[in-house]
Amino acid sequence: MTEIQQKKMTELVDKLNEYAYRYYVLDDPSVADNVYDKLYDELLALEKETGVILEHSPTKRVGGEPIKEFGEHTHINRLYSLDKCQSYDELRAWDAKIKKAVGNVLYTLEYKLDGLTLVVTYENGKMLGAATRGNGVTGEDVTAQARTIRSVPAAIPFKGTVEAKGECIMRRSAFRKYNELTDEPLKNPRNAAAGAIRNLDPKVTASRKLDLVFYDVNYIDGENIDTQSDGVKWLKNNKFKTEMLCTTSDIEQIIEKISSVDRDALDFDIDGMVIKIDDYSVRERLGFTDKFPRWAIAYKFEAEETTTVLKDVIWQVGRTGKLTPLAVLEPVVLCGATVRRATLNNYADIVRKKIAKNCTVFIRRSNDVIPEILSSVEGTGEGEIALPETCPACGSPLVSRGAHIFCPNTDGCKPQIVARLSHFVSKGCMDIDGLSEKTLELFFDKLGITEAYELYDIKPEDLASLDSFKEKKSEKICNAIAKSKSVKLAAFINALGVPNVGKKLADDLAEIYGNLDALMSANKEELAAIDDIGDIVASDICGYFANRRDFIDKLLSKGITFISTAKGSGNFDGEKVVLTGTLSSMTRSKASELIEAGGGKVQSSVTGETTLVIAGENAGSKLDKAKAAGIKIIDESEFLSLVNA
């Protein structure tokens, strides 16, 4: 490639990217389509002639070769889900709770776009990669797919490291146009966007004409952003497409704006509105629950409803032995998905809603979960649904406990056993990769596995006789089982399946007691005094450990060891530390690890609780705030001295 060709290609790439920015992000075209197309064709010809495609060339957005599989990406900062409410009174109650805790605050209001959350990472002004939300910590690497989205800037002015978070959507106009030209119409814009991003062929992604609307700076290194409003302003200044409706401290003004939203007039689907506290330091004070930030809430619009015919009711057996009725429906499309099953709470729910075979029922689907039957249409259907007397899986006589019925055959009922095993191996518990419910059923049927501790006796040769278990797969599963022997105490407690003890309570118990023996020795009164437990849950915990001690001993005898999660102690003991600016010797995440290993706690913003600020190069407003508050400030060399002391 000659110098003249390179210069011309660079000019064309810069010009076309600027035109695309004005068209796709600002919605303010500066040239006619035919002018853009002529320059685009000129660039294509030069690329073909030279055999070179520049890094930020818009020709890359049509999609490259299919990829074999998605890799994993760990987000710099964790992503959280949002708590939800469905009435204005609930929203007012949330506002009152916030103001009681922190006083008057400024809120932001934005659309809750119905798409797929993506995080795009930039480094040194260049797009480094993109990933789905995943479990909030780790997502799927979808860089090749995200590069096809024209509203995602290939390069930005900012030269540090930044994670920009947004919602990937397919606009209704693009959705309609796509369906007019295809032999296989898409069901709805949300599924179309999610399916396109998760398609291994980027050309398929490109064909959907997706859009990415950014709403948050999830992480930034070398710049100080103290509010969401500032974050949105920063995003706009760095060529990201954003949407924020307003900021206000008046919850009634927010309710008024929500009430005025005309969903049909929008060119994109929304399933609610999102309200957040604007100030990051206030967010820091409020913190998080196990799943949600306390400083944000999603107002969910009324769920979509429809009617269909209920063909039958079947009873499913869970890991506790409880039988749950499940309605078998005449298939119907609801919220873009074909619905064939719906939940009923218990037999009393069936009677109350006058459910009968072949009756017409109203169903509602909300938050992408299995639909719920609301009621039946009077005068439809034939005969009553009978309450079962024996377990449909093992034939054991059922017992009633309150509003529910249970199979008491805990040691011989296959669905109970498989469900307990499935819970034990799941993420958040022992996290044994490769053990699906179908595989565990096979273990039950062919290997006689009925208890979790028996999994640790499985050898590759035991799996050789099973269908589809080749040597490599067998070794992989055995390695995953062996790896799970080293586990966090909280995950082990969760894996045990103690009644009424989920992940959050398991985390709390692990932190409070520190070791398994101390927890198993705790009495009911002691447990009941802990927040969020009470007498009933305390009785469940004590009863479990009294009756399942032999099971736990057998598990521990397989070599289970607990990973220490105790916070370190050292030169940062008791310190609440803020990192600001750029560190030349390490990443901010590594610095955070070192601070916590030394007994400190890392904060994202300077607050009244902050005791120490570590200032790197180009430190900004956080440094100024610390100086004004008289907080101790050290530079990178002093920080390294403390770490190495």
C-alpha positions in Angstrom: 0.0 0.0 0.0 1.4 3.4 -1.0 1.5 6.4 1.3 -1.1 8.1 -1.0 -3.4 5.1 -0.7 -3.1 5.0 3.1 -3.8 8.7 3.4 -6.8 8.5 1.2 -8.2 5.4 3.0 -7.7 7.1 6.4 -9.5 10.2 5.2 -12.4 8.1 3.9 -12.7 6.1 7.1 -12.7 9.2 9.3 -15.2 10.9 7.0 -17.6 8.0 6.8 -17.4 7.3 10.6 -18.3 11.0 11.2 -21.2 10.8 8.8 -22.4 7.6 10.5 -22.1 9.2 13.9 -24.3 12.1 12.8 -26.8 9.7 11.2 -27.1 6.9 13.7 -26.3 8.6 17.0 -27.3 12.2 16.6 -30.1 11.5 14.2 -28.9 14.6 12.2 -27.6 13.5 8.8 -25.1 15.8 7.2 -25.0 14.2 3.7 -27.5 12.5 1.4 -27.4 8.6 1.3 -26.0 8.6 -2.2 -23.1 10.7 -1.2 -22.3 8.3 1.7 -22.7 5.3 -0.6 -20.3 6.8 -3.2 -17.6 7.3 -0.6 -18.3 3.9 0.9 -17.8 2.2 -2.5 -14.6 4.2 -3.1 -13.3 2.8 0.3 -14.3 -0.7 -0.7 -12.5 -0.4 -4.0 -9.3 0.8 -2.2 -9.5 -2.0 0.3 -9.8 -4.6 -2.4 -7.0 -3.0 -4.4 -4.6 -2.8 -1.4 -5.7 -5.9 0.5 -5.7 -3.7 3.7 -8.7 -2.9 5.9 -8.0 -0.2 8.5 -8.9 -0.9 12.1 -11.9 1.5 12.3 -13.2 0.9 8.7 -17.0 1.0 8.5 -16.8 -1.9 6.1 -16.2 -4.2 9.1 -19.7 -3.5 10.3 -21.2 -5.9 7.8 -19.9 -8.8 9.9 -17.0 -11.1 9.5 -16.7 -14.9 9.4 -18.8 -17.0 11.8 -17.1 -17.6 15.1 -16.9 -21.1 16.7 -18.2 -20.2 20.1 -18.5 -17.4 22.6 -15.7 -16.8 25.0 -16.1 -15.4 28.5 -15.6 -11.8 29.6 -15.3 -10.7 33.2 -16.7 -7.2 33.7 -14.4 -4.7 35.5 -17.4 -3.7 37.7 -20.3 -6.1 38.6 -23.6 -5.5 36.9 -26.8 -5.7 39.0 -30.4 -6.4 38.2 -33.1 -3.9 39.3 -35.7 -4.2 42.0 -39.2 -3.7 40.6 -42.6 -2.2 41.5 -45.9 -2.2 39.6 -47.9 0.5 41.3 -47.4 4.2 42.0 -48.0 3.6 45.7 -45.1 1.1 45.7 -43.0 3.8 43.9 -44.0 6.4 46.5 -43.1 4.0 49.3 -39.7 3.4 47.8 -39.2 7.2 47.5 -40.2 7.6 51.2 -37.7 4.9 52.2 -34.9 6.6 50.3 -35.6 10.0 51.8 -35.9 8.6 55.3 -32.4 7.1 54.8 -30.5 9.9 53.1 -32.8 12.9 52.8 -33.8 14.8 49.7 -32.1 13.4 46.5 -32.1 14.0 42.8 -33.5 11.2 40.7 -33.0 10.3 37.0 -35.7 8.9 34.8 -35.2 6.8 31.7 -36.9 4.2 29.6 -36.6 0.6 30.5 -35.7 -0.6 27.1 -36.8 -4.1 26.3 -33.6 -5.6 24.8 -30.3 -7.2 25.8 -27.8 -5.5 28.2 -24.3 -5.1 26.7 -21.1 -3.7 28.1 -18.6 -2.2 25.6 -15.0 -1.7 26.7 -12.7 0.9 25.3 -9.0 1.3 25.9 -6.7 4.0 24.5 -9.6 5.4 22.5 -10.3 2.1 20.7 -13.1 -0.4 21.1 -11.6 -3.4 22.9 -14.6 -5.7 23.2 -18.2 -6.2 24.1 -20.0 -8.6 26.4 -23.5 -9.6 27.5 -24.5 -9.0 31.1 -24.3 -12.8 31.9 -24.5 -13.4 35.7 -23.4 -9.8 36.4 -19.8 -10.8 36.9 -19.0 -12.8 33.8 -20.7 -12.5 30.4 -20.4 -13.8 26.9 -17.8 -12.1 24.6 -19.9 -10.8 21.7 -17.3 -8.4 20.3 -17.7 -9.5 16.7 -21.5 -9.1 16.9 -21.3 -5.7 18.6 -19.0 -4.3 15.9 -21.8 -4.6 13.4 -24.0 -2.1 15.3 -23.6 1.3 13.7 -24.4 3.3 16.8 -21.5 1.7 18.6 -18.5 4.0 18.1 -15.4 2.2 16.8 -13.2 4.9 18.4 -13.8 7.6 21.0 -11.8 10.7 22.1 -11.2 9.4 25.7 -7.9 7.5 25.9 -8.3 5.7 29.3 -10.1 2.4 30.1 -13.9 2.6 30.2 -16.8 0.2 30.3 -20.0 1.8 28.8 -23.2 0.0 29.5 -26.3 0.1 27.3 -29.3 -1.8 26.0 -29.1 -3.5 22.6 -32.5 -3.2 20.8 -34.0 -3.7 17.4 -36.2 -0.7 16.6 -39.8 -1.4 15.5 -39.2 0.2 12.1 -36.2 -2.1 11.5 -38.2 -5.1 12.8 -41.1 -4.4 10.4 -38.8 -3.8 7.4 -36.9 -7.0 8.2 -40.0 -9.1 8.3 -41.3 -7.7 5.0 -38.2 -9.0 3.3 -37.7 -12.4 4.9 -39.2 -15.9 4.5 -38.9 -16.5 8.3 -40.4 -13.6 10.2 -39.1 -12.7 13.6 -41.5 -12.9 16.6 -40.7 -9.6 18.3 -38.0 -6.9 18.4 -36.6 -8.1 21.8 -36.1 -11.7 20.8 -34.8 -10.5 17.5 -32.1 -8.4 19.2 -31.1 -11.0 21.7 -31.0 -13.7 19.0 -28.9 -11.6 16.7 -26.3 -10.9 19.4 -26.1 -14.5 20.4 -25.8 -15.7 16.8 -22.4 -17.0 16.1 -22.5 -15.5 12.6 -21.9 -11.7 12.8 -23.5 -11.4 9.3 -26.8 -12.4 10.8 -26.3 -9.8 13.5 -25.6 -7.1 10.9 -28.7 -8.0 8.9 -31.0 -7.1 11.9 -29.8 -3.4 11.9 -29.6 -3.3 15.7 -29.1 -0.2 17.8 -27.3 0.2 21.2 -28.5 2.9 23.5 -26.0 3.7 26.3 -27.1 4.8 29.8 -24.3 4.3 32.2 -20.5 4.5 32.6 -20.0 1.2 34.4 -16.3 1.8 35.0 -13.8 4.5 34.0 -10.1 4.9 34.8 -8.5 8.3 34.7 -11.7 10.5 34.8 -14.0 11.5 37.7 -17.7 11.0 37.2 -19.8 11.7 40.3 -23.3 11.5 39.0 -25.3 9.6 36.4 -26.1 13.0 34.7 -22.4 13.6 34.4 -22.0 10.1 33.0 -24.6 10.6 30.3 -23.0 13.9 29.4 -19.6 12.2 29.2 -21.1 9.5 27.0 -22.6 12.1 24.6 -19.3 13.9 24.5 -17.6 10.7 23.5 -20.0 9.9 20.6 -22.3 7.4 22.4 -26.0 7.3 21.7 -27.9 8.0 25.0 -31.4 8.5 26.3 -32.3 10.2 29.6 -35.7 11.8 30.1 -35.2 14.1 33.0 -33.8 14.6 36.5 -36.0 15.7 39.4 -36.3 15.3 43.2 -40.1 15.2 43.0 -41.5 11.6 42.8 -44.9 13.0 41.7 -43.3 14.6 38.7 -41.8 11.2 37.8 -45.2 9.6 38.2 -46.7 12.2 36.0 -44.1 11.5 33.3 -44.5 7.8 33.5 -48.3 8.2 33.2 -47.8 10.3 30.0 -45.7 7.7 28.2 -47.3 6.6 25.0 -45.7 3.2 24.3 -47.3 2.8 20.9 -45.8 6.1 19.7 -42.2 4.9 20.4 -40.0 3.2 17.7 -38.7 0.8 20.3 -40.2 -1.6 22.9 -40.1 -0.7 26.6 -41.5 -2.7 29.5 -41.2 0.0 32.2 -39.3 3.0 33.4 -36.2 3.2 35.5 -35.7 5.6 38.4 -32.2 6.0 39.9 -30.5 8.3 42.4 -28.3 10.6 40.4 -25.4 11.1 43.0 -22.9 8.3 43.1 -21.8 9.1 46.7 -25.4 8.7 47.9 -25.5 5.4 46.0 -22.4 4.3 47.8 -24.1 5.1 51.2 -27.2 3.0 50.3 -25.3 0.1 48.8 -26.8 -3.2 47.5 -28.8 -6.2 48.5 -27.7 -9.6 47.3 -29.4 -8.9 43.9 -30.3 -5.3 43.6 -28.9 -1.8 44.2 -31.0 0.0 46.9 -30.7 3.3 45.0 -32.6 2.2 41.8 -36.0 0.8 41.0 -37.8 -0.2 37.8 -41.5 0.7 37.4 -42.9 -2.2 35.4 -45.9 -1.6 33.1 -48.9 -3.8 33.4 -48.1 -7.3 32.1 -49.6 -8.5 28.8 -52.6 -10.8 29.1 -54.5 -13.1 26.8 -56.8 -16.1 26.8 -56.4 -19.8 25.8 -57.7 -23.2 26.5 -56.4 -25.3 29.4 -56.1 -28.9 28.3 -55.0 -30.5 31.5 -53.2 -30.1 34.9 -50.1 -32.1 35.7 -48.3 -32.3 39.1 -44.6 -31.7 39.3 -42.5 -32.9 42.3 -39.8 -30.6 43.6 -36.7 -31.3 45.7 -38.5 -30.8 49.0 -41.3 -33.2 47.9 -43.8 -30.5 47.3 -46.2 -31.1 44.4 -46.9 -28.0 42.2 -49.7 -28.0 39.7 -48.8 -27.0 36.2 -51.4 -26.1 33.5 -51.0 -27.6 30.0 -52.3 -25.0 27.6 -53.4 -24.8 24.0 -50.3 -23.0 22.6 -50.7 -19.2 22.4 -48.3 -16.4 21.6 -47.9 -14.0 24.5 -45.2 -11.2 24.7 -43.6 -12.7 21.6 -43.2 -16.2 23.0 -45.2 -19.3 22.4 -46.7 -20.3 25.8 -47.6 -24.0 26.4 -47.5 -24.2 30.3 -48.6 -21.9 33.1 -48.3 -22.0 36.9 -51.0 -22.6 39.5 -50.0 -22.1 43.1 -51.7 -25.1 44.8 -55.0 -27.0 44.8 -56.8 -24.2 46.6 -55.8 -22.0 43.7 -57.3 -24.4 41.2 -60.6 -24.5 43.1 -60.7 -20.7 43.6 -60.1 -20.0 39.9 -62.6 -22.7 38.9 -60.1 -24.5 36.8 -61.4 -27.5 34.7 -60.2 -29.4 31.7 -60.8 -27.6 28.4 -61.8 -24.4 30.2 -60.9 -21.0 28.7 -58.4 -19.2 31.0 -56.9 -15.7 31.2 -53.1 -15.9 31.4 -50.5 -13.2 32.1 -46.8 -13.3 31.4 -44.6 -10.9 33.3 -40.8 -10.3 33.5 -40.1 -13.2 31.1 -41.1 -15.9 33.6 -43.5 -18.8 33.1 -47.0 -17.3 32.7 -49.6 -17.3 35.5 -53.2 -18.3 35.2 -55.4 -15.4 36.4 -58.9 -16.9 36.2 -61.1 -19.1 34.1 -64.0 -18.0 31.9 -67.3 -18.9 33.6 -69.3 -21.7 32.0 -66.3 -23.2 30.1 -64.6 -26.6 30.7 -65.8 -29.9 31.9 -65.4 -31.6 35.3 -63.2 -30.8 38.2 -59.5 -31.2 38.5 -59.0 -34.0 41.1 -56.5 -33.6 44.0 -54.0 -36.4 43.7 -53.8 -38.9 46.5 -50.5 -40.6 45.5 -47.2 -39.2 44.0 -47.3 -39.3 40.2 -43.6 -40.2 40.2 -43.3 -43.0 42.8 -46.8 -43.8 43.9 -46.3 -43.0 47.6 -49.4 -41.7 49.5 -49.3 -37.9 49.7 -49.5 -35.8 52.9 -50.9 -32.4 53.4 -49.0 -29.5 55.1 -51.1 -26.4 55.1 -52.1 -25.4 51.6 -49.6 -27.8 49.9 -49.3 -31.5 49.4 -46.0 -33.4 49.7 -44.5 -36.8 48.7 -42.8 -38.1 51.9 -40.7 -40.6 50.0 -37.5 -38.4 50.1 -35.1 -41.3 49.7 -36.9 -43.1 46.8 -38.7 -40.5 44.7 -36.7 -39.9 41.6 -37.8 -36.2 40.9 -36.9 -35.2 44.4 -33.5 -36.9 44.3 -32.6 -35.5 40.9 -33.8 -32.0 41.9 -31.7 -32.1 45.1 -28.7 -33.2 43.1 -29.3 -30.5 40.5 -29.4 -27.8 43.2 -26.3 -29.2 44.8 -24.2 -28.9 41.6 -25.7 -25.6 40.4 -23.9 -22.2 40.2 -24.0 -20.4 43.6 -23.6 -23.9 45.2 -20.9 -26.4 44.3 -20.8 -25.2 40.7 -20.0 -28.5 39.0 -19.9 -27.8 35.3 -21.4 -30.4 32.9 -24.0 -31.9 35.3 -27.3 -31.0 33.7 -30.6 -32.4 35.1 -30.7 -34.8 32.2 -27.2 -36.1 33.1 -28.2 -36.4 36.8 -31.2 -38.5 35.8 -28.9 -40.8 33.9 -26.7 -41.1 37.0 -29.7 -42.0 39.0 -31.0 -44.6 36.5 -27.7 -46.2 35.5 -25.3 -45.6 38.4 -27.7 -45.5 41.3 -26.6 -42.1 42.5 -29.1 -40.8 45.1 -27.0 -38.7 47.4 -24.7 -35.8 46.6 -21.6 -37.3 48.3 -21.8 -40.3 45.9 -20.9 -38.0 43.0 -17.4 -37.8 44.4 -16.9 -41.6 44.0 -17.6 -41.5 40.3 -14.6 -42.5 38.1 -14.2 -42.0 34.3 -14.6 -45.8 33.8 -18.0 -45.6 35.6 -19.1 -43.2 32.9 -17.7 -45.2 30.0 -20.8 -47.5 29.8 -23.2 -44.5 29.6 -24.6 -43.4 26.2 -22.7 -40.5 24.6 -20.1 -40.4 27.4 -16.8 -40.5 25.5 -13.4 -40.5 27.3 -12.9 -36.7 27.0 -16.3 -35.9 28.3 -16.0 -38.4 31.2 -12.7 -37.0 32.3 -14.0 -33.4 32.0 -16.9 -34.2 34.4 -14.7 -36.1 36.8 -12.3 -33.2 36.9 -15.2 -30.7 37.5 -16.4 -32.9 40.4 -12.9 -33.0 41.9 -12.4 -29.2 41.5 -15.6 -28.6 43.4 -14.1 -30.0 46.6 -12.5 -26.6 47.2 -15.5 -24.4 47.9 -16.5 -21.3 49.8 -18.4 -21.9 53.0 -21.4 -19.8 51.8 -21.7 -21.9 48.6 -21.5 -25.1 50.6 -24.3 -24.0 52.9 -26.4 -23.0 50.0 -25.7 -26.4 48.3 -27.0 -28.3 51.3 -30.5 -27.2 50.6 -31.4 -26.1 54.1 -35.1 -25.2 54.1 -35.7 -21.4 53.7 -31.9 -20.8 53.3 -31.1 -19.3 49.9 -27.9 -17.7 48.6 -28.2 -14.4 50.6 -28.9 -16.0 53.9 -26.1 -18.6 53.2 -23.7 -15.7 52.7 -24.8 -14.0 55.9 -24.5 -17.2 57.9 -21.0 -17.9 56.5 -19.9 -14.4 57.4 -21.4 -14.5 60.9 -20.2 -18.0 62.0 -17.0 -18.2 59.9 -16.9 -22.1 60.0 -19.4 -25.0 59.6 -19.0 -26.4 63.1 -20.0 -23.1 64.7 -23.1 -22.9 62.5 -24.2 -26.5 63.1 -23.8 -25.9 66.9 -25.9 -22.7 66.9 -29.2 -23.0 68.9 -32.6 -21.7 67.8 -32.6 -18.7 70.0 -29.2 -17.5 68.7 -30.2 -18.0 65.1 -33.6 -16.3 65.6 -31.9 -13.2 66.8 -30.2 -12.7 63.4 -31.8 -10.2 61.0 -34.1 -11.8 58.4 -34.3 -15.2 60.2 -36.9 -15.4 63.0 -38.3 -18.4 64.8 -39.6 -20.5 61.8 -36.4 -20.3 59.8 -34.3 -20.8 62.9 -36.2 -24.0 63.6 -35.7 -25.2 60.0 -31.9 -24.6 60.3 -31.6 -26.4 63.6 -33.8 -29.2 62.4 -31.8 -29.7 59.3 -28.5 -29.9 61.0 -29.9 -32.3 63.7 -31.3 -34.7 61.1 -28.7 -34.4 58.3 -25.4 -34.6 60.3 -24.6 -38.0 58.9 -25.1 -36.7 55.3 -22.8 -33.7 56.0 -20.1 -35.9 57.5 -20.1 -38.2 54.5 -19.8 -35.2 52.2 -16.9 -33.8 54.2 -15.2 -37.2 54.2 -14.9 -36.9 50.4 -12.2 -34.2 50.9 -14.4 -31.0 50.9 -12.3 -28.0 52.0 -13.4 -24.5 52.5 -11.7 -21.6 50.7 -10.9 -18.8 53.1 -12.8 -15.6 52.5 -11.6 -13.8 55.5 -10.5 -10.2 54.8 -6.9 -9.6 55.2 -5.2 -7.4 57.8 -2.3 -5.1 57.3 -1.4 -1.5 56.5 -5.0 -0.7 55.3 -6.8 -2.1 58.3 -10.0 -0.2 58.8 -9.3 2.2 56.0 -12.0 3.2 53.5 -10.1 4.0 50.4 -10.9 5.8 47.2 -8.7 5.4 44.1 -8.6 8.3 41.7 -6.5 9.0 38.6 -4.3 6.5 36.7 -1.8 4.2 38.3 1.2 3.4 36.2 2.3 0.3 38.0 -1.0 -1.7 38.0 -4.7 -1.7 37.1 -7.2 -0.3 39.5 -8.8 -3.7 40.0 -5.4 -5.1 41.1 -4.9 -2.1 43.5 -8.3 -2.8 44.9 -7.4 -6.4 45.6 -4.2 -5.3 47.4 -6.1 -2.8 49.6 -8.7 -5.4 50.6 -6.0 -8.0 51.2 -4.5 -5.4 53.6 -7.7 -5.0 55.5 -9.2 -2.0 53.7 -12.4 -1.4 51.9 -12.5 0.3 48.5 -15.1 3.0 47.8 -16.1 4.3 44.4 -16.7 7.9 45.6 -15.4 10.2 48.3 -17.9 10.3 51.2 -18.0 11.3 54.8 -16.7 7.8 55.7 -13.6 7.9 53.4 -10.4 7.8 55.3 -7.8 7.6 52.6 -7.5 8.7 48.9 -4.8 7.3 46.6 -4.2 9.8 43.8 -2.6 8.6 40.5 -1.9 10.7 37.5 -4.6 13.1 36.2 -6.7 12.8 39.4 -9.7 15.2 39.3 -12.7 16.1 41.3 -12.4 13.3 43.8 -8.9 14.6 44.7 -10.3 18.1 45.1 -13.2 16.8 47.2 -10.8 14.9 49.5 -8.6 18.0 49.9 -11.6 20.1 50.9 -12.7 17.5 53.4 -9.2 17.2 54.9 -9.0 13.5 54.0 -5.5 11.9 54.0 -4.1 11.7 50.5 -1.1 9.6 49.3 0.4 9.2 45.8 1.3 6.0 44.0 4.8 5.6 45.4 3.5 5.9 49.0 0.8 3.4 48.1 3.4 0.9 46.8 5.4 1.4 50.0 2.5 0.5 52.1 1.7 -2.6 50.0 5.3 -3.8 50.2 5.9 -3.0 53.8 
